[in-house]
Amino acid sequence: MRSVIDILDLSVEELDELIKCACDIIDHPEKYAKACEGKQLATLFYEPSTRTRMSFESAMHYLGGNVITMAGAANSSVSKGESVADTIRVVSGYVDIIAIRHPNEGAALVAADYTMVPVINGGDGGHFHPTQTLADLLTIYKEKGHLDNLTIGLCGDLKYGRTVHSLIAAMSRYSGIKFVLISPEELRCPEYVFDGKDRNNFEETVSLEEAMPKLDILYMTRIQKERFDCEETYMRLKDSYILTPDKLETAKKDMIVMHPLPRVNEISVAVDDDPRAVYIKQTLYGRYMRMALILKLLKEAEEGKEVKRDYGEVYVNKYFCKNPVCITQHEQELKHKAVIKNGRVKCLYCDHDID
């Protein structure tokens, strides 16, 4: 069964195909009004969400389908200790497709292993968020006109920022892409994000002001309080970067400002009126791309298409992940699985190095 857990589950050709479909939906919405008539989407959201959950649900309704939802683990059997695997076994018998968000890294992969229908990862901890990346790709395509030869500044929480990790993975496959990573030392990108990529395409800095003039895209992110164990560290870092109109004075006139939202105070509301600010449009582009992805996965399911991930050799219960937010740390009987990537032993679920 085809699921999308990581943006790399989709080839560049498939990304281009989804963008083309989304553009057609924008231009001809009436063609798609009954495309999913009689189909059911389940949204299983174990942590708070506004845009992502409502975007999935809106996407399915605009396609003529129906939605059942679990908004919050406290209101479900999860509060009684039910595992992700058991929840998915049950729910996938009720619906045609599932979107899941979970605070533990690798939970979406577990869901994909136990489902009877396609699963879409709506965000797993600080790991991946592929459909936000689809929204980002359509935003860049519509606002810049192309997906190559761009310098992208990523600013803020690059350690826990799953949207950043997924966007780097996707855009690295297009030609002429350079990244400027702007963050405090404590929130630098984890090493696994660079696996298989040319480090010459990445510049790291702590200064937004220094980076600004060279950027075609500025992708702001919030410092995520919910990812910190130590509130003192969060309080020290939370206002590291605040984008204001005066900081945009050195930016290119056609640079665009993106943000996955929600914002706290990292973008001043005074920036909203700048024509380069596209983060509200970005949320709408997300609905169109989720519509396109739902259509693609349901069509493949009807055709019986299976796309299996090639992990190489998988080691079961030979290496044990110690990442505290890995799903293996929270579901007791879940087997630990590891793979070798670039000469390092990594957890199959969360991609963290295993000592």
MOMO-V884634 format. One line per field, one symbol per residue. ss: DSSP state (A for helix, B for strand, O for the rest). psi: psi as a letter, one per 40 degrees, with the letter a starting at -180 (. if undefined). Layout:
ss=???
psi=???
This chain:
ss=OOOBOOAAAOOAAAAAAAAAAAAAAAAOAAAAOOOOOOOBBBBBBOOOOOAAAAAAAAAAAAOOOBBBBBBOAAAOAAAAOOOAAAAAAAAOOOOOBBBBBBOOBOAAAAAAAAOOOBBBBBBBOOOBOAAAAAAAAAAAAAAAOOOOOOBBBBBOOOOOOAAAAAAAAAAOOOOOOBBBBBOOAAAOOOAAAAOOOOAAABBBBOOAAAAAOOOOBBBBOOOOAAAOOOAAAAAAAOOOOOBOAAAAAAOOOOOBBBBOOOOOOOBOAAAAAOOOBOAAAAAAAAAAAAAAAAAAAAAAAAOOOOOOOOOOOOBBOOOOOOOOOBAAAOOOOOOOBBBBBOOBBBBOOOOOBOO
psi=hhihdideehiddddddddddddddddgdddededfheihhhhgheiiicddddddddddddeeaihiihghddeaedeeehiddddddddeedieihhhhiehhedddddddeieiihhhehhbfcigdddddddddddddddeieifihhhhhbgedegddddddddddeeiifhihhhhiidefihidddeheiheeehhhiehddddddeidhhhiiihhdeehdhddddddedfdhhhiddeedeiideiihiheiiiceehieeddeheeheddddddddddddddddddddddddefhhhhhheahhhhfdihheheeideeehdehhhhiihhfeihihddeeiih.
